[in-house]
Amino acid sequence: VLLIRRNGDDKANVAAFEVVSVINNSDRTLVPNVSGEAGMNFMRFSLPDGASSLNVTSNLLGGDVINVGSGFALTASVPPGEHQVTYSYLIPYKGSEADIHRSFPMGAQNFQILLERGLGQLADSTILHPGKSVTIGAANYDVWQGEQFTKGDRFSLNLTNLPRQPLIRRIGTALDRSIYVAIGIPTAMAVILAGILAHSVIFRKSRKNGDDGPARGT
């Protein structure tokens, strides 16, 4: 689940929260391989261009968060069962539009995007279809979703009609890029998103030595 909402008074960014369900439905633990000698087998997650203030939490034990291509990876082992990875970040934009490029290195059963109503609009997409709107706290969210993404699938989303940044703020931001403030994920928000989770990454087969990589989503 990708939730996009207003980021306080800073109109140069929107805030994003993601909750991912990682499922290892085998009876063996996936041990990550980061050496590259037999293929890099570990959990990888994509981020929009220019994303900042990344904050990652997970119920998986051990491992590190590392930069990989246009996103990040977790080097924690994945035992059998279902696990959650939750992360937040800021998405910068210019004018009134933002592009979000989404990829699924391991495939996914399904994916949802929740956009705070009144924040902007999601341009027509042939990949996602409208879902039932939801209310979280005092805010209403429009929902789009897609299913059955295979390993390596990718697409782009275009957010339009976002709040324009005042000229004085644009000048100030250009002079000082250090104004970005890290955003944590409130416990209540993470729990609510987990309750409507629809983005599952599947590991069909995992060997203890990590020789077999994650199979594509189903």
C-alpha positions as protocol buffer text, in pm:
chain_id: "A"
residue {
  index: 1
  type: VAL
  ca { x: 0 y: 0 z: 0 }
}
residue {
  index: 2
  type: LEU
  ca { x: 134 y: 344 z: -98 }
}
residue {
  index: 3
  type: LEU
  ca { x: -35 y: 633 z: 84 }
}
residue {
  index: 4
  type: ILE
  ca { x: 28 y: 990 z: -33 }
}
residue {
  index: 5
  type: ARG
  ca { x: -81 y: 1287 z: 176 }
}
residue {
  index: 6
  type: ARG
  ca { x: -5 y: 1653 z: 241 }
}
residue {
  index: 7
  type: ASN
  ca { x: 323 y: 1733 z: 406 }
}
residue {
  index: 8
  type: GLY
  ca { x: 228 y: 2008 z: 649 }
}
residue {
  index: 9
  type: ASP
  ca { x: 293 y: 2357 z: 508 }
}
residue {
  index: 10
  type: ASP
  ca { x: 576 y: 2248 z: 278 }
}
residue {
  index: 11
  type: LYS
  ca { x: 422 y: 2252 z: -70 }
}
residue {
  index: 12
  type: ALA
  ca { x: 752 y: 2147 z: -230 }
}
residue {
  index: 13
  type: ASN
  ca { x: 693 y: 1787 z: -119 }
}
residue {
  index: 14
  type: VAL
  ca { x: 418 y: 1537 z: -52 }
}
residue {
  index: 15
  type: ALA
  ca { x: 455 y: 1274 z: 218 }
}
residue {
  index: 16
  type: ALA
  ca { x: 444 y: 904 z: 132 }
}
residue {
  index: 17
  type: PHE
  ca { x: 394 y: 601 z: 355 }
}
residue {
  index: 18
  type: GLU
  ca { x: 427 y: 242 z: 236 }
}
residue {
  index: 19
  type: VAL
  ca { x: 345 y: -89 z: 399 }
}
residue {
  index: 20
  type: VAL
  ca { x: 463 y: -406 z: 223 }
}
residue {
  index: 21
  type: SER
  ca { x: 372 y: -761 z: 318 }
}
residue {
  index: 22
  type: VAL
  ca { x: 657 y: -1002 z: 241 }
}
residue {
  index: 23
  type: ILE
  ca { x: 549 y: -1368 z: 228 }
}
residue {
  index: 24
  type: ASN
  ca { x: 785 y: -1664 z: 234 }
}
residue {
  index: 25
  type: ASN
  ca { x: 549 y: -1958 z: 182 }
}
residue {
  index: 26
  type: SER
  ca { x: 825 y: -2220 z: 178 }
}
residue {
  index: 27
  type: ASP
  ca { x: 960 y: -2406 z: 480 }
}
residue {
  index: 28
  type: ARG
  ca { x: 1309 y: -2258 z: 450 }
}
residue {
  index: 29
  type: THR
  ca { x: 1469 y: -1925 z: 532 }
}
residue {
  index: 30
  type: LEU
  ca { x: 1590 y: -1696 z: 255 }
}
residue {
  index: 31
  type: VAL
  ca { x: 1947 y: -1595 z: 339 }
}
residue {
  index: 32
  type: PRO
  ca { x: 2039 y: -1280 z: 142 }
}
residue {
  index: 33
  type: ASN
  ca { x: 2337 y: -1281 z: -92 }
}
residue {
  index: 34
  type: VAL
  ca { x: 2485 y: -935 z: -147 }
}
residue {
  index: 35
  type: SER
  ca { x: 2815 y: -1047 z: -299 }
}
residue {
  index: 36
  type: GLY
  ca { x: 2675 y: -1068 z: -651 }
}
residue {
  index: 37
  type: GLU
  ca { x: 2868 y: -1389 z: -719 }
}
residue {
  index: 38
  type: ALA
  ca { x: 2554 y: -1602 z: -754 }
}
residue {
  index: 39
  type: GLY
  ca { x: 2303 y: -1326 z: -815 }
}
residue {
  index: 40
  type: MET
  ca { x: 2197 y: -1066 z: -561 }
}
residue {
  index: 41
  type: ASN
  ca { x: 1917 y: -1230 z: -364 }
}
residue {
  index: 42
  type: PHE
  ca { x: 1765 y: -986 z: -116 }
}
residue {
  index: 43
  type: MET
  ca { x: 1459 y: -767 z: -74 }
}
residue {
  index: 44
  type: ARG
  ca { x: 1461 y: -460 z: -299 }
}
residue {
  index: 45
  type: PHE
  ca { x: 1217 y: -167 z: -296 }
}
residue {
  index: 46
  type: SER
  ca { x: 1182 y: 115 z: -549 }
}
residue {
  index: 47
  type: LEU
  ca { x: 1148 y: 485 z: -463 }
}
residue {
  index: 48
  type: PRO
  ca { x: 1037 y: 784 z: -675 }
}
residue {
  index: 49
  type: ASP
  ca { x: 1308 y: 1001 z: -830 }
}
residue {
  index: 50
  type: GLY
  ca { x: 1447 y: 1251 z: -581 }
}
residue {
  index: 51
  type: ALA
  ca { x: 1286 y: 1086 z: -276 }
}
residue {
  index: 52
  type: SER
  ca { x: 1436 y: 1201 z: 53 }
}
residue {
  index: 53
  type: SER
  ca { x: 1407 y: 1149 z: 429 }
}
residue {
  index: 54
  type: LEU
  ca { x: 1373 y: 771 z: 403 }
}
residue {
  index: 55
  type: ASN
  ca { x: 1271 y: 599 z: 727 }
}
residue {
  index: 56
  type: VAL
  ca { x: 1245 y: 218 z: 730 }
}
residue {
  index: 57
  type: THR
  ca { x: 1107 y: -19 z: 993 }
}
residue {
  index: 58
  type: SER
  ca { x: 1047 y: -394 z: 979 }
}
residue {
  index: 59
  type: ASN
  ca { x: 964 y: -689 z: 1202 }
}
residue {
  index: 60
  type: LEU
  ca { x: 1248 y: -884 z: 1038 }
}
residue {
  index: 61
  type: LEU
  ca { x: 1548 y: -921 z: 1265 }
}
residue {
  index: 62
  type: GLY
  ca { x: 1899 y: -810 z: 1172 }
}
residue {
  index: 63
  type: GLY
  ca { x: 2022 y: -686 z: 838 }
}
residue {
  index: 64
  type: ASP
  ca { x: 2092 y: -338 z: 706 }
}
residue {
  index: 65
  type: VAL
  ca { x: 1925 y: -86 z: 476 }
}
residue {
  index: 66
  type: ILE
  ca { x: 2143 y: -26 z: 168 }
}
residue {
  index: 67
  type: ASN
  ca { x: 2108 y: 191 z: -143 }
}
residue {
  index: 68
  type: VAL
  ca { x: 2033 y: -10 z: -456 }
}
residue {
  index: 69
  type: GLY
  ca { x: 1972 y: 160 z: -792 }
}
residue {
  index: 70
  type: SER
  ca { x: 1664 y: 380 z: -768 }
}
residue {
  index: 71
  type: GLY
  ca { x: 1558 y: 249 z: -428 }
}
residue {
  index: 72
  type: PHE
  ca { x: 1685 y: 57 z: -128 }
}
residue {
  index: 73
  type: ALA
  ca { x: 1728 y: -301 z: -9 }
}
residue {
  index: 74
  type: LEU
  ca { x: 1708 y: -491 z: 318 }
}
residue {
  index: 75
  type: THR
  ca { x: 1974 y: -752 z: 391 }
}
residue {
  index: 76
  type: ALA
  ca { x: 1775 y: -927 z: 664 }
}
residue {
  index: 77
  type: SER
  ca { x: 1703 y: -1299 z: 636 }
}
residue {
  index: 78
  type: VAL
  ca { x: 1341 y: -1391 z: 560 }
}
residue {
  index: 79
  type: PRO
  ca { x: 1211 y: -1690 z: 758 }
}
residue {
  index: 80
  type: PRO
  ca { x: 893 y: -1876 z: 657 }
}
residue {
  index: 81
  type: GLY
  ca { x: 573 y: -1680 z: 713 }
}
residue {
  index: 82
  type: GLU
  ca { x: 444 y: -1328 z: 655 }
}
residue {
  index: 83
  type: HIS
  ca { x: 644 y: -1020 z: 750 }
}
residue {
  index: 84
  type: GLN
  ca { x: 601 y: -645 z: 714 }
}
residue {
  index: 85
  type: VAL
  ca { x: 828 y: -368 z: 593 }
}
residue {
  index: 86
  type: THR
  ca { x: 707 y: -12 z: 654 }
}
residue {
  index: 87
  type: TYR
  ca { x: 878 y: 298 z: 524 }
}
residue {
  index: 88
  type: SER
  ca { x: 818 y: 668 z: 469 }
}
residue {
  index: 89
  type: TYR
  ca { x: 977 y: 935 z: 252 }
}
residue {
  index: 90
  type: LEU
  ca { x: 918 y: 1272 z: 86 }
}
residue {
  index: 91
  type: ILE
  ca { x: 837 y: 1309 z: -285 }
}
residue {
  index: 92
  type: PRO
  ca { x: 956 y: 1642 z: -431 }
}
residue {
  index: 93
  type: TYR
  ca { x: 778 y: 1808 z: -721 }
}
residue {
  index: 94
  type: LYS
  ca { x: 795 y: 2120 z: -934 }
}
residue {
  index: 95
  type: GLY
  ca { x: 498 y: 2320 z: -1052 }
}
residue {
  index: 96
  type: SER
  ca { x: 190 y: 2110 z: -986 }
}
residue {
  index: 97
  type: GLU
  ca { x: 295 y: 1763 z: -1107 }
}
residue {
  index: 98
  type: ALA
  ca { x: 499 y: 1469 z: -984 }
}
residue {
  index: 99
  type: ASP
  ca { x: 597 y: 1146 z: -1157 }
}
residue {
  index: 100
  type: ILE
  ca { x: 617 y: 824 z: -958 }
}
residue {
  index: 101
  type: HIS
  ca { x: 800 y: 534 z: -1120 }
}
residue {
  index: 102
  type: ARG
  ca { x: 709 y: 199 z: -969 }
}
residue {
  index: 103
  type: SER
  ca { x: 894 y: -129 z: -1020 }
}
residue {
  index: 104
  type: PHE
  ca { x: 851 y: -476 z: -873 }
}
residue {
  index: 105
  type: PRO
  ca { x: 1190 y: -654 z: -876 }
}
residue {
  index: 106
  type: MET
  ca { x: 1034 y: -956 z: -702 }
}
residue {
  index: 107
  type: GLY
  ca { x: 681 y: -929 z: -839 }
}
residue {
  index: 108
  type: ALA
  ca { x: 372 y: -863 z: -628 }
}
residue {
  index: 109
  type: GLN
  ca { x: 27 y: -1007 z: -579 }
}
residue {
  index: 110
  type: ASN
  ca { x: -134 y: -665 z: -573 }
}
residue {
  index: 111
  type: PHE
  ca { x: -67 y: -296 z: -520 }
}
residue {
  index: 112
  type: GLN
  ca { x: -277 y: -6 z: -392 }
}
residue {
  index: 113
  type: ILE
  ca { x: -220 y: 368 z: -400 }
}
residue {
  index: 114
  type: LEU
  ca { x: -417 y: 592 z: -161 }
}
residue {
  index: 115
  type: LEU
  ca { x: -422 y: 962 z: -251 }
}
residue {
  index: 116
  type: GLU
  ca { x: -553 y: 1216 z: -1 }
}
residue {
  index: 117
  type: ARG
  ca { x: -868 y: 1367 z: -149 }
}
residue {
  index: 118
  type: GLY
  ca { x: -820 y: 1726 z: -258 }
}
residue {
  index: 119
  type: LEU
  ca { x: -440 y: 1698 z: -272 }
}
residue {
  index: 120
  type: GLY
  ca { x: -425 y: 1632 z: -646 }
}
residue {
  index: 121
  type: GLN
  ca { x: -532 y: 1386 z: -913 }
}
residue {
  index: 122
  type: LEU
  ca { x: -391 y: 1065 z: -1052 }
}
residue {
  index: 123
  type: ALA
  ca { x: -376 y: 1073 z: -1430 }
}
residue {
  index: 124
  type: ASP
  ca { x: -561 y: 797 z: -1613 }
}
residue {
  index: 125
  type: SER
  ca { x: -372 y: 470 z: -1588 }
}
residue {
  index: 126
  type: THR
  ca { x: -411 y: 150 z: -1789 }
}
residue {
  index: 127
  type: ILE
  ca { x: -238 y: -42 z: -1510 }
}
residue {
  index: 128
  type: LEU
  ca { x: -449 y: 56 z: -1208 }
}
residue {
  index: 129
  type: HIS
  ca { x: -825 y: 69 z: -1166 }
}
residue {
  index: 130
  type: PRO
  ca { x: -1035 y: 265 z: -911 }
}
residue {
  index: 131
  type: GLY
  ca { x: -1110 y: 102 z: -577 }
}
residue {
  index: 132
  type: LYS
  ca { x: -1334 y: 188 z: -286 }
}
residue {
  index: 133
  type: SER
  ca { x: -1235 y: 509 z: -109 }
}
residue {
  index: 134
  type: VAL
  ca { x: -1127 y: 492 z: 256 }
}
residue {
  index: 135
  type: THR
  ca { x: -1114 y: 726 z: 555 }
}
residue {
  index: 136
  type: ILE
  ca { x: -807 y: 737 z: 779 }
}
residue {
  index: 137
  type: GLY
  ca { x: -833 y: 972 z: 1075 }
}
residue {
  index: 138
  type: ALA
  ca { x: -997 y: 1292 z: 952 }
}
residue {
  index: 139
  type: ALA
  ca { x: -882 y: 1252 z: 590 }
}
residue {
  index: 140
  type: ASN
  ca { x: -1050 y: 1077 z: 297 }
}
residue {
  index: 141
  type: TYR
  ca { x: -844 y: 890 z: 39 }
}
residue {
  index: 142
  type: ASP
  ca { x: -921 y: 790 z: -318 }
}
residue {
  index: 143
  type: VAL
  ca { x: -793 y: 443 z: -404 }
}
residue {
  index: 144
  type: TRP
  ca { x: -647 y: 282 z: -717 }
}
residue {
  index: 145
  type: GLN
  ca { x: -524 y: -75 z: -733 }
}
residue {
  index: 146
  type: GLY
  ca { x: -372 y: -339 z: -957 }
}
residue {
  index: 147
  type: GLU
  ca { x: -308 y: -712 z: -931 }
}
residue {
  index: 148
  type: GLN
  ca { x: -72 y: -987 z: -1040 }
}
residue {
  index: 149
  type: PHE
  ca { x: 253 y: -804 z: -1108 }
}
residue {
  index: 150
  type: THR
  ca { x: 528 y: -1034 z: -1232 }
}
residue {
  index: 151
  type: LYS
  ca { x: 899 y: -1014 z: -1154 }
}
residue {
  index: 152
  type: GLY
  ca { x: 1049 y: -705 z: -1315 }
}
residue {
  index: 153
  type: ASP
  ca { x: 718 y: -529 z: -1391 }
}
residue {
  index: 154
  type: ARG
  ca { x: 732 y: -149 z: -1386 }
}
residue {
  index: 155
  type: PHE
  ca { x: 509 y: 147 z: -1468 }
}
residue {
  index: 156
  type: SER
  ca { x: 481 y: 522 z: -1412 }
}
residue {
  index: 157
  type: LEU
  ca { x: 214 y: 729 z: -1239 }
}
residue {
  index: 158
  type: ASN
  ca { x: 154 y: 1099 z: -1294 }
}
residue {
  index: 159
  type: LEU
  ca { x: 14 y: 1311 z: -1012 }
}
residue {
  index: 160
  type: THR
  ca { x: -140 y: 1636 z: -1136 }
}
residue {
  index: 161
  type: ASN
  ca { x: -305 y: 1946 z: -984 }
}
residue {
  index: 162
  type: LEU
  ca { x: -80 y: 1939 z: -679 }
}
residue {
  index: 163
  type: PRO
  ca { x: -66 y: 2262 z: -474 }
}
residue {
  index: 164
  type: ARG
  ca { x: 161 y: 2516 z: -639 }
}
residue {
  index: 165
  type: GLN
  ca { x: 446 y: 2644 z: -428 }
}
residue {
  index: 166
  type: PRO
  ca { x: 436 y: 3021 z: -364 }
}
residue {
  index: 167
  type: LEU
  ca { x: 715 y: 3218 z: -536 }
}
residue {
  index: 168
  type: ILE
  ca { x: 875 y: 3327 z: -210 }
}
residue {
  index: 169
  type: ARG
  ca { x: 884 y: 2965 z: -91 }
}
residue {
  index: 170
  type: ARG
  ca { x: 1032 y: 2849 z: -424 }
}
residue {
  index: 171
  type: ILE
  ca { x: 1314 y: 3101 z: -386 }
}
residue {
  index: 172
  type: GLY
  ca { x: 1378 y: 2998 z: -28 }
}
residue {
  index: 173
  type: THR
  ca { x: 1381 y: 2631 z: -117 }
}
residue {
  index: 174
  type: ALA
  ca { x: 1627 y: 2688 z: -400 }
}
residue {
  index: 175
  type: LEU
  ca { x: 1862 y: 2863 z: -158 }
}
residue {
  index: 176
  type: ASP
  ca { x: 1840 y: 2602 z: 113 }
}
residue {
  index: 177
  type: ARG
  ca { x: 1770 y: 2238 z: 33 }
}
residue {
  index: 178
  type: SER
  ca { x: 1832 y: 2142 z: 396 }
}
residue {
  index: 179
  type: ILE
  ca { x: 1474 y: 2227 z: 497 }
}
residue {
  index: 180
  type: TYR
  ca { x: 1363 y: 1867 z: 439 }
}
residue {
  index: 181
  type: VAL
  ca { x: 1247 y: 1720 z: 768 }
}
residue {
  index: 182
  type: ALA
  ca { x: 1250 y: 1344 z: 825 }
}
residue {
  index: 183
  type: ILE
  ca { x: 905 y: 1195 z: 876 }
}
residue {
  index: 184
  type: GLY
  ca { x: 851 y: 896 z: 1097 }
}
residue {
  index: 185
  type: ILE
  ca { x: 555 y: 665 z: 1062 }
}
residue {
  index: 186
  type: PRO
  ca { x: 305 y: 710 z: 1344 }
}
residue {
  index: 187
  type: THR
  ca { x: 212 y: 377 z: 1496 }
}
residue {
  index: 188
  type: ALA
  ca { x: -157 y: 435 z: 1436 }
}
residue {
  index: 189
  type: MET
  ca { x: -99 y: 507 z: 1066 }
}
residue {
  index: 190
  type: ALA
  ca { x: 110 y: 193 z: 1021 }
}
residue {
  index: 191
  type: VAL
  ca { x: -154 y: -21 z: 1193 }
}
residue {
  index: 192
  type: ILE
  ca { x: -435 y: 123 z: 978 }
}
residue {
  index: 193
  type: LEU
  ca { x: -242 y: 72 z: 656 }
}
residue {
  index: 194
  type: ALA
  ca { x: -153 y: -281 z: 757 }
}
residue {
  index: 195
  type: GLY
  ca { x: -523 y: -347 z: 798 }
}
residue {
  index: 196
  type: ILE
  ca { x: -591 y: -258 z: 434 }
}
residue {
  index: 197
  type: LEU
  ca { x: -265 y: -399 z: 302 }
}
residue {
  index: 198
  type: ALA
  ca { x: -281 y: -516 z: -60 }
}
residue {
  index: 199
  type: HIS
  ca { x: 82 y: -523 z: -172 }
}
residue {
  index: 200
  type: SER
  ca { x: 240 y: -864 z: -118 }
}
residue {
  index: 201
  type: VAL
  ca { x: 584 y: -975 z: -228 }
}
residue {
  index: 202
  type: ILE
  ca { x: 609 y: -1352 z: -262 }
}
residue {
  index: 203
  type: PHE
  ca { x: 906 y: -1581 z: -207 }
}
residue {
  index: 204
  type: ARG
  ca { x: 788 y: -1919 z: -337 }
}
residue {
  index: 205
  type: LYS
  ca { x: 1112 y: -2106 z: -285 }
}
residue {
  index: 206
  type: SER
  ca { x: 1395 y: -2017 z: -49 }
}
residue {
  index: 207
  type: ARG
  ca { x: 1699 y: -2225 z: 30 }
}
residue {
  index: 208
  type: LYS
  ca { x: 1905 y: -2198 z: 345 }
}
residue {
  index: 209
  type: ASN
  ca { x: 2218 y: -2117 z: 144 }
}
residue {
  index: 210
  type: GLY
  ca { x: 2039 y: -1846 z: -53 }
}
residue {
  index: 211
  type: ASP
  ca { x: 2113 y: -2003 z: -395 }
}
residue {
  index: 212
  type: ASP
  ca { x: 1757 y: -1965 z: -519 }
}
residue {
  index: 213
  type: GLY
  ca { x: 1629 y: -1610 z: -555 }
}
residue {
  index: 214
  type: PRO
  ca { x: 1275 y: -1496 z: -497 }
}
residue {
  index: 215
  type: ALA
  ca { x: 1025 y: -1628 z: -749 }
}
residue {
  index: 216
  type: ARG
  ca { x: 786 y: -1393 z: -923 }
}
residue {
  index: 217
  type: GLY
  ca { x: 468 y: -1281 z: -751 }
}
residue {
  index: 218
  type: THR
  ca { x: 145 y: -1471 z: -800 }
}
